[in-house]
Amino acid sequence: MIRSRSALCLLALSACTDAGLTLLPADPPTPVDDKLAIEGSLCTLPVEDLVYPLRVVVLVDASESMSVTDPPDPITGVTSRERAVKALADELLDGTSDTRISVVRFSAEAQPLTQVNAPDGTLQSYFTDDPALIASRLYLLGETDRKTNFVFALSEAYAELRHELTQTSQEDLGLSNVQVILVTDGIPDQEGSGDPVNDIRDAVKAIVDLGSLFRLDTIGVSTAHLASGVPAVDNRAETLLQELANIGKGTFRSFASGGELNFLYVDLSSLKRVFTLDSLVAWNLNALVQGDEVRSDSDGDGLSDAEERALGTSPYLPDSDGDGCRDSLEVRNGGSGLDPLNPDDCKCYLPDYCFDEDEDGLCDSGCLDVNQDHLCDCPDLDGDGLCDPDTYQDTDGDGLFDCEERWAGTNSRGADTDGDGLLDLHELRFGTSPDIDDFASDLDWDVVSNGDEVRTATDPHHVSARGRYHQAYRYALSEQAPEPGRSCYDFGVSNITLTEALPALSASPARGPLGQGWSGHDRVLLFAGEVPFDSPGSYARYRVACVEAGFRAEGNYRDPPSGRVTITEDDFVDLLNFEPARDCVLASRRSAP
């Protein structure tokens, strides 16, 4: 009986377990709080805060006929052309603006008179801002000889301008007024075979073309004719000089024989324009985008922390061997002989000789020569065994040392070499071209341009709708009512992915420009590029703001907890003046509800 009862019970229990039960769903995964949003307002720079460079080349005819057309004053012995150039220098070179003048004397050949050399004797510039230097060379304009060759004079102007413009920052080019003034009393002498007038036209066109090549604000070739008083000769000369001024987008004027030459007819002013926002780009320097993944790059050098461990490089130092080339640049140029662990391959540091004339065992210049190879050692004031980062120069503030720009093929005087609104370092990190404008190209054929992928922090080499949905930064920009002399905007950037920076093993100072180097935080940079409203093709001038935020997977901790930060215009600083330790704001102190 007992067995029967037990069986009945077991049967009853079995019947209960056979009843249809619905399993409860598993708890959904906890959302990861690794997103940041930044909002704020920004106005473009006031026009009075901008510098408008002016460069003037004065080509002065010194052929024999000028001794008749423009003879020296019988009392002072000074010619009208000398007085005109001096008056121009005195008026323009007043020390209140970025103005420089080059004076060229030409006859059968061209002779630059205002060349400025560096202390070692190398050419520094053909242009000067020193009126005294110009005044000391003016007497050469009064000396005449031989024939007149316009082509040589204009070719000299072209060479001088090209040299000057390559030494000018890209940001200043869009504000620059460049003028060439050709002063002569007649027509050029026949030199060689062919049509000299066509050669002269081509020489003027080449100067004008520099404006497009360097994206100048204004460039012009003006002409001045000192009449001989012989109608047939003067008419022929004036016809040619008027044509050259038309080609050169300049102005022509004829001065009667015995009249006083001046350059008042040439527009040497710079029109100050209101600027407009050309681009606004956010970038988490410590987030490395690779396909659908966003990996941590604690030192911001373009290699993920995992890649650094595999390579044996330091995830705390962007330049592990201290040679001036960042780790990622050396890895990507390994085929050219670069190694991120070899301090002797990048050749960024060019040592001076260690002279010891007093034979006290020390370099007379004060540098150290520990290995006694008669060359100064690279400075290492912090004693970490690596060259100090300030040994290397970043002229344009784009985050690449000048020597790195040589390896990358970019311009060390322009933060955005190709002028596409993305800084050179930013493009190198995302694998697009920093020296050829490929913003509208599409490397991965996903119908999203390279430029939009870089700007929104997705991989331009990888097709992924999921990546665009989860990773892509989202921008909002609206224009406010303008203030006098500048444009103002409200902006927002959201869906910025934060990564988990490595904890410090020891004191690890940030090394390198533009915030590269371990800081224990993610550094999110916002670049604001501004251009004149009527010249959208100009190279932009950049300011940058920096927000330091953080994320820890353990505990799903985000700093700031709200994930929202508000910044102001005061947080944007000129790219060349950016110092991360001073200018980066902690997100926790600017947290928005």
SEFIZA-177700 format. One line per field, with one value per residue (C-alpha): x, y, z; residue number from 1; residue in one letter. Coordinates in Angstrom, 1 decimal. Each point is the difference from the previous one (the first is absolute). Example, Ala and Ser with C-alpha at 12.3 -4.5 7.8 and 13.67 -1.06 7.14 Angstrom:
<sites>
c1 12.3/1.4
c2 -4.5/3.4
c3 7.8/-0.7
n 1/2
res A/S
</sites>
This chain:
<sites>
c1 0.0/2.8/1.6/-3.3/-0.5/3.5/-0.5/-3.2/1.8/2.8/-2.6/-1.7/3.3/0.8/-3.3/0.8/3.3/-1.6/-2.1/1.0/2.3/1.4/3.7/0.7/2.2/3.6/0.7/1.0/3.7/0.7/0.4/3.6/0.4/2.9/-1.4/0.7/-1.8/1.5/-1.9/0.7/0.3/2.7/0.6/2.6/3.0/-0.6/1.4/2.3/1.7/1.1/3.3/-0.2/3.4/1.1/3.0/1.1/2.6/1.2/1.8/1.9/1.4/3.6/0.8/2.0/-3.0/-1.2/2.9/-1.9/-3.6/0.6/3.2/1.3/-1.1/2.8/0.1/-0.6/1.3/-3.0/-2.3/-3.8/0.0/2.2/-2.3/-3.0/1.3/1.2/-3.5/-1.6/2.2/-0.5/-3.7/-0.5/2.8/-1.3/0.3/-3.7/-0.7/1.4/1.4/3.2/1.5/2.5/1.8/1.5/2.1/0.0/1.5/1.5/-0.2/-1.9/1.7/-1.8/0.9/-1.7/1.1/0.2/2.4/0.1/3.1/1.5/-0.3/-2.9/-2.9/-2.7/-2.3/0.0/-2.4/0.7/-2.0/2.9/-0.2/3.6/1.2/-2.0/1.2/3.6/-0.4/-2.0/3.1/0.3/-3.3/1.6/2.8/-0.8/1.4/-0.7/-3.4/-3.4/-1.2/-3.5/0.0/3.0/-1.6/-3.3/1.6/2.0/-3.3/-1.5/2.9/0.1/-3.8/0.0/2.9/-1.9/-3.3/1.4/1.4/-3.5/-2.5/-2.9/-2.4/1.5/-0.1/-3.7/0.4/3.0/0.1/3.0/0.8/2.7/0.7/2.0/1.5/1.5/0.4/-0.6/-0.3/2.4/3.0/-0.1/1.9/0.6/-2.5/-3.8/-2.6/1.2/-3.5/-1.5/2.7/-0.8/-3.7/0.8/2.2/-2.8/-2.5/2.4/0.0/-3.8/-0.2/1.8/-3.2/-1.9/2.9/0.3/-3.6/0.9/-2.6/1.3/2.9/0.6/2.6/-0.2/2.1/1.4/1.2/2.5/-0.8/2.9/-2.0/0.3/-3.6/0.8/2.2/-2.3/-3.2/1.6/1.3/-3.2/-2.0/2.2/0.1/-3.8/-0.4/2.4/-2.0/-3.2/1.5/1.4/-3.3/1.8/0.0/1.9/1.1/2.2/2.0/1.0/3.6/1.4/-3.0/0.2/-0.3/-2.2/-1.8/-3.2/-2.0/0.7/-2.4/2.4/-2.7/-1.5/-3.7/-1.0/-2.9/-2.2/0.9/-2.4/0.3/1.2/0.3/-0.6/1.6/0.1/2.6/0.7/3.7/0.1/-2.6/1.4/-2.7/0.7/-2.9/-3.0/2.2/1.1/3.2/1.9/3.1/1.1/2.9/-1.8/2.8/-2.2/0.7/-2.4/1.2/-0.3/2.2/2.6/0.2/0.6/2.6/1.8/-0.5/-1.3/-3.8/0.9/2.3/-0.9/3.6/1.5/3.5/0.0/1.4/-2.8/-2.1/-3.1/-0.4/-2.8/1.9/3.1/-2.1/-1.7/3.3/1.8/0.7/2.1/2.1/-1.8/-0.3/-1.9/2.6/3.1/0.9/2.5/-2.2/-2.4/2.8/-2.2/2.8/2.9/2.8/2.4/3.7/1.5/2.9/2.4/2.5/0.9/0.6/-2.0/-1.8/-3.3/-1.7/0.5/-3.6/-1.2/-1.5/1.0/2.0/-0.2/1.2/2.8/-0.8/0.7/-3.8/-2.4/-2.3/-3.8/-1.3/-1.5/-0.9/-2.6/2.6/-2.2/2.6/-1.9/0.3/-2.2/-3.1/0.7/3.2/-2.2/-2.1/-3.6/-0.1/-3.7/-1.4/-1.7/1.4/2.8/3.6/1.6/2.2/-3.0/-1.6/2.9/-0.7/-3.7/0.4/-2.0/0.6/1.7/-1.5/-3.6/-2.1/-2.2/2.3/-2.8/-2.4/-2.9/-1.0/1.8/3.3/3.0/0.5/-3.7/0.1/3.1/-1.7/-3.0/2.0/-1.2/2.3/1.2/1.6/-2.6/-3.6/-1.9/-2.8/-2.6/1.6/-1.2/2.7/-2.4/-2.8/-2.6/-1.6/1.5/2.8/3.5/-0.4/-3.3/1.4/2.9/-2.2/-2.4/2.7/-0.9/2.5/0.4/1.5/-2.8/-3.6/-2.4/-3.5/0.3/3.1/-1.6/-3.0/1.9/3.2/-0.7/0.2/-3.2/0.3/-2.4/0.9/-2.2/1.0/-0.8/-0.6/3.3/2.1/1.8/2.9/-0.5/-2.4/-1.3/-1.4/-1.5/1.4/-0.3/1.9/-1.4/0.6/3.7/1.3/2.3/2.6/1.7/3.5/2.6/0.7/3.4/2.8/2.1/0.1/-0.5/0.1/-1.7/2.5/-0.7/-2.1/-3.8/-0.6/1.7/1.4/-1.6/-2.2/-2.3/-3.0/-1.4/0.8/-2.7/1.1/-2.3/1.5/-1.7/1.2/-0.8/0.3/-1.0/-3.7/0.7/3.0/-1.2/2.9/2.6/2.1/-1.9/1.4/-0.5/-0.9/-0.3/-1.8/0.8/-2.2/1.4/-2.5/0.2/-1.5/0.5/-1.6/0.1/-3.1/-1.0/1.4/0.0/1.5/-2.1/-2.9/-2.5/2.1/-0.6/2.5/-0.5/2.9/0.3/1.8/2.7/1.0/1.0/3.7/2.1/1.5/3.6/-0.6/-1.7/1.5/-1.9/1.1/-1.4/-2.8/-1.8/-3.1/-1.1/-3.4/-1.1/0.3/-2.1/-2.6/-3.4/-3.1
c2 0.0/2.3/-0.6/0.6/3.3/1.1/-0.9/2.0/3.0/-0.3/-0.2/3.1/1.9/-1.2/1.3/3.5/0.3/-0.8/3.2/2.6/2.5/3.2/0.8/3.5/1.9/0.8/3.4/2.4/1.0/3.2/2.9/1.1/3.6/0.8/2.9/3.7/3.0/3.5/3.2/3.7/3.2/1.5/3.3/0.4/2.3/3.7/1.7/2.2/-3.0/-1.3/0.9/0.8/-0.5/2.3/-0.8/2.4/-0.6/3.2/-0.7/3.1/0.5/1.0/-0.1/2.8/1.9/0.6/2.5/2.2/-0.8/0.3/2.0/0.7/3.2/2.6/1.0/-3.2/-2.4/-2.3/-1.4/0.0/-3.9/0.1/2.5/-2.0/-3.2/1.7/1.7/-3.4/-1.6/2.9/-0.2/-3.8/-1.1/1.8/-3.0/-0.4/-2.7/-3.1/1.8/-0.7/1.4/-1.4/2.4/-1.4/2.0/-1.4/0.7/-2.8/-2.1/0.2/1.0/-0.4/2.9/-0.9/-3.6/-0.9/-2.7/-2.1/0.3/-3.1/1.8/-2.0/1.8/0.8/2.2/2.3/2.3/2.4/2.1/2.2/3.5/0.7/-3.1/1.2/3.5/-1.3/-1.7/2.6/1.6/-3.1/0.8/3.2/-1.9/-0.9/-2.5/-2.1/-1.1/-0.8/-3.6/-0.3/-3.8/-0.1/2.6/-1.8/-3.4/1.4/1.2/-3.4/-1.7/2.4/-0.3/-3.8/-0.1/2.4/-1.8/-3.4/1.6/1.4/-1.9/-1.4/1.8/3.4/-0.7/0.5/3.5/1.0/2.8/-0.4/2.7/0.4/3.4/0.3/3.4/0.7/2.7/-2.0/-3.4/-2.9/-0.6/-3.0/-2.8/-3.3/-1.6/-0.3/2.6/1.8/1.5/-3.5/-1.0/3.2/-0.9/-3.5/1.4/2.2/-2.9/-2.2/2.6/0.2/-3.8/0.1/1.4/-3.2/-2.3/1.5/1.1/3.6/2.6/2.5/0.0/2.6/1.3/3.8/2.0/3.6/1.8/2.9/1.7/1.0/2.8/-1.8/-0.9/-2.9/-1.7/0.9/-1.3/-3.3/-0.4/1.1/-2.5/-2.9/1.1/0.4/-3.5/-1.4/1.8/-1.5/-3.5/0.6/1.2/3.2/3.7/2.0/3.6/2.2/2.8/3.0/0.7/1.9/-0.9/-1.4/-3.8/-1.5/-3.2/1.4/-1.5/-3.6/-1.4/-1.1/-0.2/-3.2/-0.3/-1.4/-2.4/-1.8/-3.6/-3.0/-3.5/-2.3/-3.2/-1.4/-3.4/-2.0/-2.7/-2.2/-0.2/-3.2/-1.9/-2.1/-0.9/-3.3/-1.5/-0.3/0.3/3.0/-1.0/1.8/2.0/1.3/2.1/1.2/-1.1/-1.8/-3.6/-1.7/-1.1/-3.6/0.7/1.7/-3.0/-2.3/2.3/0.7/3.7/2.2/0.6/3.0/1.8/1.0/-0.2/-3.0/0.5/3.8/0.6/2.5/-2.4/-1.4/-3.7/-0.4/2.0/-2.2/-3.2/1.2/1.0/-3.2/-0.7/3.2/-1.0/1.4/-2.0/1.4/-1.5/1.3/3.6/0.5/-0.4/2.9/2.7/2.7/1.3/1.5/0.5/2.8/-0.6/-0.1/2.4/0.0/2.7/0.6/-3.7/-0.3/-3.1/1.8/1.2/3.8/0.4/-1.6/-3.1/-3.5/-2.6/-3.1/-2.4/2.3/-0.1/3.7/0.6/1.6/-2.6/0.5/1.9/-2.2/2.3/-2.4/-2.8/-2.7/-1.0/1.5/3.3/2.6/0.7/3.7/-0.8/-0.5/2.7/0.0/3.2/-0.1/-1.6/-2.9/-2.7/-1.1/1.0/1.7/-3.0/-2.3/2.2/-0.7/-3.8/0.6/2.4/2.8/3.7/1.0/3.5/-1.1/-2.0/-1.2/-0.5/-0.8/2.5/-2.4/0.9/-2.9/0.4/-2.0/-2.1/-0.8/-1.3/-2.0/-1.8/-0.9/-1.0/2.7/2.3/3.1/1.6/-0.7/1.1/-3.3/1.2/-0.9/-3.4/-3.3/-2.5/-2.8/0.7/0.2/3.3/1.9/2.3/-0.3/3.5/-0.8/-3.3/1.8/2.8/-2.4/-2.5/-3.0/-2.1/1.3/-3.4/-2.2/-0.4/-0.2/1.3/-1.1/2.0/3.1/-0.5/-0.7/2.0/3.0/3.4/2.1/3.7/2.9/3.5/3.1/3.6/2.7/3.6/1.4/2.3/3.0/-1.3/-3.7/-3.0/-2.0/-3.5/-2.5/-3.6/-3.5/-3.2/-3.2/-3.8/0.4/-3.4/0.1/-2.7/-1.3/1.6/-2.1/0.7/1.5/-2.4/3.0/3.7/0.2/3.6/0.9/0.2/1.5/2.7/0.3/-2.0/-3.2/-1.9/-1.9/2.2/-2.6/1.4/0.1/3.3/1.1/2.8/2.4/1.8/3.1/1.2/3.5/1.7/3.4/-0.1/1.0/-2.4/-3.5/-1.6/1.6/-2.0/0.0/1.5/-2.5/0.2/-3.0/-0.9/-3.0/-2.0/-2.7/-2.7/-3.6/-3.5/-3.1/-3.3/-1.3/1.6/1.5/3.3/3.1/3.4/2.1/-2.3/2.0/-0.4/3.6/2.9/3.7/2.1/3.7/2.1/0.7/-3.7/0.3/1.0/0.6/-3.2/1.3/1.0/-3.2/-1.5/-3.1/0.2/3.5/0.1/-3.4/0.3/-2.8/-1.3/-0.4/3.7/0.9/-2.8/0.9/-1.6
c3 0.0/0.8/-3.3/-1.8/1.8/-0.9/-3.6/0.0/1.5/-2.6/-2.7/1.3/0.1/-3.5/-1.2/1.6/-1.7/-3.4/0.3/-2.6/1.7/-1.5/0.7/1.1/-2.4/1.0/1.3/-2.8/0.0/1.9/-2.4/-0.2/0.9/-2.2/-2.0/0.3/-1.3/-0.2/-0.6/0.1/-2.0/-2.1/-1.9/-2.7/0.6/-0.1/-3.1/2.1/1.5/-3.4/-1.8/-3.7/-1.6/-2.9/-2.3/-2.7/-2.7/-1.8/-3.3/-1.1/-3.5/0.1/-3.7/-1.6/-1.3/3.6/0.4/-2.5/0.9/3.8/0.5/3.5/1.6/-0.6/3.6/2.0/-2.7/0.8/-2.8/0.1/0.2/3.1/1.7/-0.9/1.5/3.2/0.4/-0.5/2.7/2.4/-0.3/0.2/2.4/3.0/2.4/0.5/-2.6/-1.6/-3.1/-1.8/-3.2/-2.6/-2.4/-3.2/-2.4/-3.6/-3.3/-2.0/3.2/3.3/3.2/3.4/2.3/3.3/0.6/3.7/1.1/3.1/2.3/-1.7/-3.4/-1.4/-1.6/2.4/-2.2/-3.0/1.9/2.8/2.5/0.7/-1.7/0.8/-1.9/-3.1/0.3/0.1/-3.4/-1.9/-1.5/-2.2/-1.7/-1.3/-1.8/-3.6/-2.5/-3.0/-1.3/1.4/0.6/1.5/0.1/2.3/2.3/0.1/0.5/2.9/1.5/-0.5/1.7/3.0/0.5/-0.2/2.6/2.3/-0.3/0.8/3.2/0.9/2.1/-2.0/2.3/-0.9/-3.7/-0.2/1.5/-2.1/-2.5/-2.5/-2.5/-2.7/-1.4/-3.2/-0.6/-3.5/-2.6/-3.1/-1.7/0.5/-2.3/-2.3/1.7/-2.0/-2.3/0.3/1.0/3.2/0.6/0.3/2.5/2.0/0.0/1.2/2.8/1.3/-0.3/2.1/2.8/0.0/0.1/3.3/1.4/-0.8/1.0/3.4/0.5/0.5/0.8/-2.6/-2.6/-2.7/-2.4/-0.6/-2.4/0.0/-3.1/0.0/-3.3/-2.2/-1.8/-3.3/-1.0/-2.2/2.6/2.9/-1.7/-0.7/3.5/1.7/-2.2/1.2/3.7/0.1/-1.4/2.6/2.8/-1.4/0.0/3.5/1.4/0.9/-0.9/-2.6/0.2/-2.2/1.4/-2.2/-0.7/2.9/2.2/3.5/0.1/2.8/0.8/1.4/-2.9/1.2/2.6/2.8/2.7/1.5/0.2/3.4/-0.3/2.4/0.4/0.0/1.4/-2.7/2.0/3.5/0.6/3.2/0.6/3.0/-0.1/2.1/-2.0/-2.8/-2.6/-1.7/-1.9/2.3/3.1/2.0/1.9/2.7/-1.0/3.3/-1.3/-3.1/-2.4/-2.5/1.3/2.3/3.4/-1.1/-3.1/2.2/2.3/-3.0/-1.5/3.3/-0.2/2.8/0.2/2.3/-2.4/-3.6/-1.0/1.7/-1.2/0.4/-3.5/-1.0/-2.1/1.6/0.3/-2.5/-2.6/0.4/-0.2/-3.2/-1.5/1.0/-3.6/-0.2/2.9/3.0/3.2/3.1/2.2/-1.8/1.2/-2.9/-3.1/-0.1/0.0/1.5/2.3/-1.8/2.5/0.1/0.3/3.5/0.0/3.1/-0.8/3.6/0.5/3.2/-1.1/-0.5/-3.2/-0.3/-1.0/3.2/-1.6/1.2/-1.9/2.2/-2.6/-1.1/-3.7/-0.3/-0.6/2.4/1.6/-0.4/3.1/2.7/2.8/1.5/0.2/-1.6/-2.5/-3.0/-1.8/1.5/-2.2/-0.2/-1.8/-3.1/-1.6/-1.1/-2.0/-1.0/3.1/-1.8/2.4/-2.4/0.6/-3.0/-0.7/0.1/-2.6/-2.3/0.4/-0.5/-3.0/1.6/0.5/3.3/-0.4/-0.4/2.4/-2.8/-3.0/-2.5/1.3/0.4/3.5/1.7/1.8/-1.4/3.1/0.1/-3.6/0.6/2.9/-2.1/-3.0/-2.5/-1.9/1.8/-3.0/-2.8/0.6/0.1/2.2/-2.6/-1.0/1.4/0.8/1.1/-2.5/2.7/-1.4/2.9/-0.9/1.6/1.5/1.6/1.4/1.6/1.3/1.5/1.3/-2.1/-2.0/-3.6/-0.9/1.3/-1.1/3.0/0.5/3.6/0.5/-1.3/2.3/3.2/-0.6/-2.2/1.7/-0.4/-0.6/0.5/-1.1/-0.1/-0.7/2.6/-0.7/-1.2/2.2/-1.4/-2.1/0.6/-0.4/3.0/0.4/2.3/-0.4/1.3/-0.6/1.5/-0.1/0.6/1.2/3.0/0.6/3.1/0.3/1.8/3.6/0.7/0.9/1.0/-0.6/-3.8/-1.2/-3.3/-2.8/-3.3/-1.6/-0.2/3.2/-1.0/3.0/2.9/2.1/1.6/-1.8/-3.5/-1.6/-2.4/-2.2/-1.9/-3.0/-1.3/-3.4/-1.2/-3.4/-1.4/-0.9/-3.6/-0.5/1.0/-1.8/2.2/2.4/3.4/3.2/2.8/3.7/2.2/3.2/2.2/2.4/2.2/0.8/1.2/0.0/2.1/-1.0/3.6/1.6/-3.4/1.2/-2.2/0.8/-0.1/1.1/-2.1/-3.1/-1.0/0.1/-0.7/-1.2/-1.0/-2.6/2.6/-0.1/-3.7/-0.4/-3.1/-1.2/0.4/3.6/1.1/3.2/1.1/3.7/0.1/-2.5/0.4/2.2/2.2/-1.0/3.6/0.5/-3.1/0.4/-1.3/1.5
n 1/2/3/4/5/6/7/8/9/10/11/12/13/14/15/16/17/18/19/20/21/22/23/24/25/26/27/28/29/30/31/32/33/34/35/36/37/38/39/40/41/42/43/44/45/46/47/48/49/50/51/52/53/54/55/56/57/58/59/60/61/62/63/64/65/66/67/68/69/70/71/72/73/74/75/76/77/78/79/80/81/82/83/84/85/86/87/88/89/90/91/92/93/94/95/96/97/98/99/100/101/102/103/104/105/106/107/108/109/110/111/112/113/114/115/116/117/118/119/120/121/122/123/124/125/126/127/128/129/130/131/132/133/134/135/136/137/138/139/140/141/142/143/144/145/146/147/148/149/150/151/152/153/154/155/156/157/158/159/160/161/162/163/164/165/166/167/168/169/170/171/172/173/174/175/176/177/178/179/180/181/182/183/184/185/186/187/188/189/190/191/192/193/194/195/196/197/198/199/200/201/202/203/204/205/206/207/208/209/210/211/212/213/214/215/216/217/218/219/220/221/222/223/224/225/226/227/228/229/230/231/232/233/234/235/236/237/238/239/240/241/242/243/244/245/246/247/248/249/250/251/252/253/254/255/256/257/258/259/260/261/262/263/264/265/266/267/268/269/270/271/272/273/274/275/276/277/278/279/280/281/282/283/284/285/286/287/288/289/290/291/292/293/294/295/296/297/298/299/300/301/302/303/304/305/306/307/308/309/310/311/312/313/314/315/316/317/318/319/320/321/322/323/324/325/326/327/328/329/330/331/332/333/334/335/336/337/338/339/340/341/342/343/344/345/346/347/348/349/350/351/352/353/354/355/356/357/358/359/360/361/362/363/364/365/366/367/368/369/370/371/372/373/374/375/376/377/378/379/380/381/382/383/384/385/386/387/388/389/390/391/392/393/394/395/396/397/398/399/400/401/402/403/404/405/406/407/408/409/410/411/412/413/414/415/416/417/418/419/420/421/422/423/424/425/426/427/428/429/430/431/432/433/434/435/436/437/438/439/440/441/442/443/444/445/446/447/448/449/450/451/452/453/454/455/456/457/458/459/460/461/462/463/464/465/466/467/468/469/470/471/472/473/474/475/476/477/478/479/480/481/482/483/484/485/486/487/488/489/490/491/492/493/494/495/496/497/498/499/500/501/502/503/504/505/506/507/508/509/510/511/512/513/514/515/516/517/518/519/520/521/522/523/524/525/526/527/528/529/530/531/532/533/534/535/536/537/538/539/540/541/542/543/544/545/546/547/548/549/550/551/552/553/554/555/556/557/558/559/560/561/562/563/564/565/566/567/568/569/570/571/572/573/574/575/576/577/578/579/580/581/582/583/584/585/586/587/588/589/590/591/592/593
res M/I/R/S/R/S/A/L/C/L/L/A/L/S/A/C/T/D/A/G/L/T/L/L/P/A/D/P/P/T/P/V/D/D/K/L/A/I/E/G/S/L/C/T/L/P/V/E/D/L/V/Y/P/L/R/V/V/V/L/V/D/A/S/E/S/M/S/V/T/D/P/P/D/P/I/T/G/V/T/S/R/E/R/A/V/K/A/L/A/D/E/L/L/D/G/T/S/D/T/R/I/S/V/V/R/F/S/A/E/A/Q/P/L/T/Q/V/N/A/P/D/G/T/L/Q/S/Y/F/T/D/D/P/A/L/I/A/S/R/L/Y/L/L/G/E/T/D/R/K/T/N/F/V/F/A/L/S/E/A/Y/A/E/L/R/H/E/L/T/Q/T/S/Q/E/D/L/G/L/S/N/V/Q/V/I/L/V/T/D/G/I/P/D/Q/E/G/S/G/D/P/V/N/D/I/R/D/A/V/K/A/I/V/D/L/G/S/L/F/R/L/D/T/I/G/V/S/T/A/H/L/A/S/G/V/P/A/V/D/N/R/A/E/T/L/L/Q/E/L/A/N/I/G/K/G/T/F/R/S/F/A/S/G/G/E/L/N/F/L/Y/V/D/L/S/S/L/K/R/V/F/T/L/D/S/L/V/A/W/N/L/N/A/L/V/Q/G/D/E/V/R/S/D/S/D/G/D/G/L/S/D/A/E/E/R/A/L/G/T/S/P/Y/L/P/D/S/D/G/D/G/C/R/D/S/L/E/V/R/N/G/G/S/G/L/D/P/L/N/P/D/D/C/K/C/Y/L/P/D/Y/C/F/D/E/D/E/D/G/L/C/D/S/G/C/L/D/V/N/Q/D/H/L/C/D/C/P/D/L/D/G/D/G/L/C/D/P/D/T/Y/Q/D/T/D/G/D/G/L/F/D/C/E/E/R/W/A/G/T/N/S/R/G/A/D/T/D/G/D/G/L/L/D/L/H/E/L/R/F/G/T/S/P/D/I/D/D/F/A/S/D/L/D/W/D/V/V/S/N/G/D/E/V/R/T/A/T/D/P/H/H/V/S/A/R/G/R/Y/H/Q/A/Y/R/Y/A/L/S/E/Q/A/P/E/P/G/R/S/C/Y/D/F/G/V/S/N/I/T/L/T/E/A/L/P/A/L/S/A/S/P/A/R/G/P/L/G/Q/G/W/S/G/H/D/R/V/L/L/F/A/G/E/V/P/F/D/S/P/G/S/Y/A/R/Y/R/V/A/C/V/E/A/G/F/R/A/E/G/N/Y/R/D/P/P/S/G/R/V/T/I/T/E/D/D/F/V/D/L/L/N/F/E/P/A/R/D/C/V/L/A/S/R/R/S/A/P
</sites>
